[in-house]
Amino acid sequence: MTTRESTIRQIIQDVRSAYAPTPSYKKLEAHFRSLLEQRRADMADGVKSNVRGIVLVGQSGSGKTTAIRELIHQNRRLLQTDPEQEHCEFIGLQVPSPATMKFVGSATLRALGYPITGDKQGSVIWDQVKIQLKLRRTLFLHLDEAQDLARHQTDKERQSVVNTLKSLMENSHWPTGLILTGMPDLKQIVNQDPQLARRLYPVEIDRLHAIRHVAPVLELVKSYARRAKIEVAEDLLTEQFAQRLMHAADYEFGLMVEITVQAVARALIKEGLGAKLKNSYFADVFHDRSAAVDALNPFLAEDFARINPRSIFDDQYRSDEALV
């Protein structure tokens, strides 16, 4: 690898690692810092009170996972977050499928480094979870895709889920704050019980607005280009381009950032240092992600608003000859 190639690779990696904080992220971090400071104060004073948690909801592609990753990165000096160490104050896992409390409890134990053996009842598994949370001094338990906890469940089963979650925060021996992230369906399980709802700070990642977010979107594109030390083509600094980009991302912030970062990387790879970020790079990225023909590419089609940006392999506009 040449020095030039190495430099470009480093710039691309730096752009990929950059995070653009949104109002919802700032709200998330403010709640998290408040919960952490309160818990530290309680521990210092020997107080064992019920703790609170956070519920973060957003559509697929909104940036929930990235937000939690950034939250842990920004607070790494305040928390022990290495799961390989004996004490780990933040443990995260994805809710397994099927999302029965028994399977979730077993998955939580595995995340805590204590795989369970034998066929044990759900209540026994969750008692062991509470013991391991205390032994590992875990302050926060993060359950991702938590909407699955309420999916295909009866009201009685959902209430059992709610009671189990509440018991973690109310545990007199070692209360653990919950961070639940998931799709908007997660609201259903949170609102199942007013006691659970009032113990969780709500944060929602809203969808982008085609008019209201034009300026912020353009500023974000420019900020990533500045970080990569490349220019931005004039035709990208328009309202229509911002709307094309938002539509290509289905108005989800996380997907919009993903597409922008990939377009910046493509510009650097194609043109090298001193590249110019152009519409064609965004079009190429969308094609790579969807296999869309030009007529179904939001960066190229005239009537882009009619396009379903989530669709892949859409051959509506392909000719019979093109499909041979």
ChimeraX attribute file (.defattr): number of C-alpha atoms within 10 A of each C-alpha:
attribute: neighborCount
match mode: 1-to-1
recipient: residues
	/A:1	5
	/A:2	7
	/A:3	8
	/A:4	11
	/A:5	14
	/A:6	11
	/A:7	13
	/A:8	18
	/A:9	15
	/A:10	13
	/A:11	18
	/A:12	20
	/A:13	14
	/A:14	13
	/A:15	20
	/A:16	18
	/A:17	11
	/A:18	12
	/A:19	12
	/A:20	14
	/A:21	10
	/A:22	12
	/A:23	12
	/A:24	16
	/A:25	22
	/A:26	14
	/A:27	15
	/A:28	21
	/A:29	19
	/A:30	12
	/A:31	19
	/A:32	22
	/A:33	15
	/A:34	11
	/A:35	20
	/A:36	18
	/A:37	13
	/A:38	14
	/A:39	22
	/A:40	14
	/A:41	12
	/A:42	14
	/A:43	12
	/A:44	9
	/A:45	9
	/A:46	9
	/A:47	11
	/A:48	15
	/A:49	16
	/A:50	18
	/A:51	24
	/A:52	25
	/A:53	23
	/A:54	22
	/A:55	23
	/A:56	27
	/A:57	25
	/A:58	21
	/A:59	19
	/A:60	15
	/A:61	19
	/A:62	25
	/A:63	21
	/A:64	25
	/A:65	17
	/A:66	13
	/A:67	23
	/A:68	20
	/A:69	11
	/A:70	19
	/A:71	17
	/A:72	17
	/A:73	12
	/A:74	12
	/A:75	14
	/A:76	12
	/A:77	9
	/A:78	12
	/A:79	16
	/A:80	19
	/A:81	19
	/A:82	13
	/A:83	16
	/A:84	9
	/A:85	11
	/A:86	13
	/A:87	17
	/A:88	20
	/A:89	21
	/A:90	24
	/A:91	21
	/A:92	19
	/A:93	17
	/A:94	17
	/A:95	23
	/A:96	20
	/A:97	11
	/A:98	13
	/A:99	20
	/A:100	21
	/A:101	23
	/A:102	18
	/A:103	16
	/A:104	23
	/A:105	24
	/A:106	23
	/A:107	20
	/A:108	29
	/A:109	21
	/A:110	14
	/A:111	16
	/A:112	25
	/A:113	15
	/A:114	14
	/A:115	11
	/A:116	15
	/A:117	7
	/A:118	5
	/A:119	8
	/A:120	11
	/A:121	10
	/A:122	16
	/A:123	13
	/A:124	11
	/A:125	21
	/A:126	22
	/A:127	12
	/A:128	18
	/A:129	21
	/A:130	19
	/A:131	15
	/A:132	18
	/A:133	25
	/A:134	18
	/A:135	14
	/A:136	18
	/A:137	18
	/A:138	23
	/A:139	24
	/A:140	25
	/A:141	23
	/A:142	22
	/A:143	22
	/A:144	21
	/A:145	21
	/A:146	26
	/A:147	22
	/A:148	21
	/A:149	25
	/A:150	23
	/A:151	17
	/A:152	12
	/A:153	14
	/A:154	10
	/A:155	12
	/A:156	9
	/A:157	15
	/A:158	22
	/A:159	16
	/A:160	13
	/A:161	21
	/A:162	21
	/A:163	14
	/A:164	16
	/A:165	18
	/A:166	23
	/A:167	17
	/A:168	23
	/A:169	23
	/A:170	18
	/A:171	16
	/A:172	12
	/A:173	12
	/A:174	22
	/A:175	25
	/A:176	29
	/A:177	28
	/A:178	24
	/A:179	23
	/A:180	22
	/A:181	24
	/A:182	24
	/A:183	19
	/A:184	15
	/A:185	18
	/A:186	22
	/A:187	18
	/A:188	14
	/A:189	21
	/A:190	23
	/A:191	13
	/A:192	16
	/A:193	15
	/A:194	9
	/A:195	13
	/A:196	19
	/A:197	20
	/A:198	13
	/A:199	19
	/A:200	20
	/A:201	17
	/A:202	18
	/A:203	19
	/A:204	21
	/A:205	21
	/A:206	15
	/A:207	17
	/A:208	21
	/A:209	13
	/A:210	17
	/A:211	11
	/A:212	9
	/A:213	17
	/A:214	20
	/A:215	13
	/A:216	12
	/A:217	24
	/A:218	18
	/A:219	14
	/A:220	15
	/A:221	22
	/A:222	19
	/A:223	14
	/A:224	22
	/A:225	23
	/A:226	13
	/A:227	14
	/A:228	25
	/A:229	15
	/A:230	19
	/A:231	14
	/A:232	19
	/A:233	11
	/A:234	11
	/A:235	11
	/A:236	17
	/A:237	17
	/A:238	12
	/A:239	17
	/A:240	15
	/A:241	18
	/A:242	23
	/A:243	24
	/A:244	22
	/A:245	29
	/A:246	26
	/A:247	24
	/A:248	25
	/A:249	24
	/A:250	20
	/A:251	23
	/A:252	22
	/A:253	23
	/A:254	21
	/A:255	19
	/A:256	24
	/A:257	24
	/A:258	15
	/A:259	21
	/A:260	24
	/A:261	24
	/A:262	19
	/A:263	24
	/A:264	28
	/A:265	24
	/A:266	20
	/A:267	23
	/A:268	23
	/A:269	15
	/A:270	12
	/A:271	11
	/A:272	16
	/A:273	17
	/A:274	12
	/A:275	19
	/A:276	20
	/A:277	25
	/A:278	17
	/A:279	18
	/A:280	14
	/A:281	21
	/A:282	26
	/A:283	22
	/A:284	19
	/A:285	21
	/A:286	24
	/A:287	19
	/A:288	11
	/A:289	15
	/A:290	17
	/A:291	17
	/A:292	23
	/A:293	17
	/A:294	16
	/A:295	16
	/A:296	26
	/A:297	24
	/A:298	28
	/A:299	25
	/A:300	16
	/A:301	16
	/A:302	12
	/A:303	12
	/A:304	18
	/A:305	13
	/A:306	11
	/A:307	16
	/A:308	15
	/A:309	21
	/A:310	12
	/A:311	12
	/A:312	14
	/A:313	11
	/A:314	14
	/A:315	14
	/A:316	10
	/A:317	12
	/A:318	13
	/A:319	9
	/A:320	8
	/A:321	6
	/A:322	8
	/A:323	7
	/A:324	5
